[in-house]
């Protein structure tokens, strides 16, 4: 039986944080700061009303770097004016997209990609994302630009595993579907939210580790149970 797995893009595969930092520096002419990557997920509510303040992990990270809510809105509007912005991103873990494509093909996984990327000048966010994935080594990618609970999406699509970098999305998956969740957490292990540990969400620090965990889960799924073997021996079920 083939695993059906969904991967988030930003914060899991694509390095949106560094791209945000470059645009921040250009837009606000910020003083020299450490060239570390922002560990962020996809931006939500980019076209929010002036009175609204974004509450995503993106906003939290930008606030750490001294950007006010107004400056954050200006930053997202500026990004929206960059033609095909989503195609300019680097991989977080170089070669991870190609590795994912290789393992998925070898193990016959059914893979889709989920994102909340807002639109920019140029191609649609979906098309930009597809081109980005193909350029980094994943042929014919299925990309869904979505809103709402990741759990409800997982349930509707019959997913078995969802890989995301936001704890809230992982919790949604457990709450609203039968799928398992894997949290990609690149910060220190002691900062992993207690709720994630308590709920049994798998936590990995890189895509390489994530692929190892998925392969182990796949092996366990493919290994026949004692009951299956008994049914086969008695001729009560056909081997899959």
N, C-alpha and C positions, 0 to 999 in steps of 0.2 A: 504494500500500500504506500503510495507516494505521500510524503508530508506536504501540507499546504502551509506555507510560511509567508508572512508579510514583514517587510523591513521598512522602517521609517528612513528618511533620507538625511535630513539635516541633523547633525549631532551623532549620527550612526555611521554614515558613509561619507557625506559631504561636509567639508569644513566651512560652514557659513560664518563661523566666528571670526576667522582671519579676514574674510572679505568685508565683514561689517567694520572691523577695526580699521582697515585701509580706507574705507569710505568715510568713517568717522574722522580720521586724521585729515583727509582732504577737505571735508566739509567744514570742520570747525578749527582747522589748523592747530590741533592740540599740541602741547609740548611733548618732548620726547618721553616715552614711557616704555616699560619693559615689553619686549616683543613676544609676549606669551599669547597663546591662542585663547579665545573666548570659548568656553564650553557651553554651547547654546543649542537649543532645539529650534524648530521652525517658528517663524514669527506668526503671531495670531492677532487679528484685528488691525492690520496695517492701515486700513482706511477708516479707522474709528473717528468718531466725532472729536472735535478739539477738546471737549470737556472730559473725554475718557482717557484713562491711563491704562496702558497695556499691563496685563498681569502675568504674561508668560515668562518662562525662564530667560528669554531674550531680554526683556525689560529689566529683570533683576541683574543680569550681568552688565548691561549698559549702565545701569545706575551705579554699580560698583566702580565704573570707570568715570564717574562724575557727570554723566549726561542726565539732564532733567527730563521730565516727561515731554515737555515741548520739543526739546532737542531730539528726543527719540522719534517723535512724529516727523520732524523735519528729515531725519536720517532715513526713515522708511519711505518718505515721499521721494527723496533723492534716489534711493535704490530703485523705486518704481520707474524712474526716468532713464535708467541704464538699460540699453538695449540688450536683451537676452542675458540679463544678469545671472540667472541660475546656471548658465553654461560656463560661467567664469570661475566657478568654485574649484578648489583642489579637493582631493581625497584627504580624509583625516589620517587614515592608515594607508600609505601608498601601496597600491596593488590589491587592495581589499575587494574591490568590485570584481576584478578578474578572478580572484580566488573564489569568491562567492559563485560566480558563473561556472567555474570549473567543478566545484563540489556539487552544486545543484544539478548540473548535467550528469555527473557521474552517479549520483544517488537518485536521480529522477525526481527531484523535488519540484513542486509547483510553487513558484516564487512570484509575489507581486510586491510593489513598492507603494507606500502610502505617504502623503505629504499634505500640508496645509499651505503650501507656498502661494503667496498672493501674486497677482499678475504684474508684469512689467512691460515696458515697450518691447516690441518684437514679437516673437512667437509666444504661444500660450505657455503657461507654466508646465503643463503636462508635456508638451512637445519639447520644451527646453530640457526637462528632466530626462525624457527618453533619449535625447541626443547626448546628454551628459553621460548617462549610463552606458550607452553604446560606445562612446569614445573611450571609456575607461575599461571596456572589455566585457560588457554584458549584452549579448545580442538579443534583439527583439524584446525589450523589457515591457512589462505591463505596469503602467503607472496610474494611480488613482489620486486625483486632487480632491481631498475630502474635508468635511466639517463634521462636528459632532463627536459622540462617544466612539473611541476606538473599539470598545467592547461590542457595541451594537453593529459596527462595521464587520468585526471579526465573526460575529454570530451570523450576519446576513450572508457573508461570503464563505461560510463553512471553514474558517481558518483553524488550524491546530496550534500554531505558535505565532506570536507577534513580538518583534524585536524593536524596542524603542528606547530613547534616552530620557524620557520624561516619566518619573514615578507615577504621576497622575494618570497618564495614558495606560501604564501597565496595570494599575489598580482598576481602571475602567474595563480592561480586557477580562480580568478575573471576575468582576462584578456582573458584567453583561453578556458573557459568553462562556463556552466550555473550553476555550483556548487557553494555553499556557502563555506566560509572558516572560520575556528576558529583558532585563534592564542593562543598557550599556552605560556604565558609570566610570568616567575617566578621572574623576577626582579621587582623593584619598579614600580608601575603603572604609575608614571609620566615619566618613561623612554620609554613607549610604543611609537614606531615611529608614527609621526603625520600622515604619509601616511596611516597607518592601520586604524586609527580613521576616517580619511577623507573618505576612501573608504567603510566604514561600515563593516570592518572585525570584527567578534566577538572576544573578548579578555577574556581569563580566566587565573586564576593563578594556577590551579591544575586540576588533572583529575577528582576529585570529583565534582568540579564546572563545568567542561566540560560535565560530564554525566548529571548533572542537566539541563544545557542549551539544550543539545540534546534531553532530555526527553520533555522539554517544546516545542521545535520545532516539535517533533514528535506528541505531543498532538494537536497542531494547524493544522498539516497536516491531521491528521485523523478526525478532526472535520468537518462535512459536511457544505458546504456553504449554504446560503439561496437559491441560484439557484439550487443546488443539491437537497435540500429538496423539492423545488417546482416541479422539474422534477419527483422526486419519487412520489409525490402526484398525479400528472397528468398521471402517468404511462408511461412517456416518457423515463425513464431510470431505469435500474435495480439497486437495492441497492448492494453495493460492500461488 
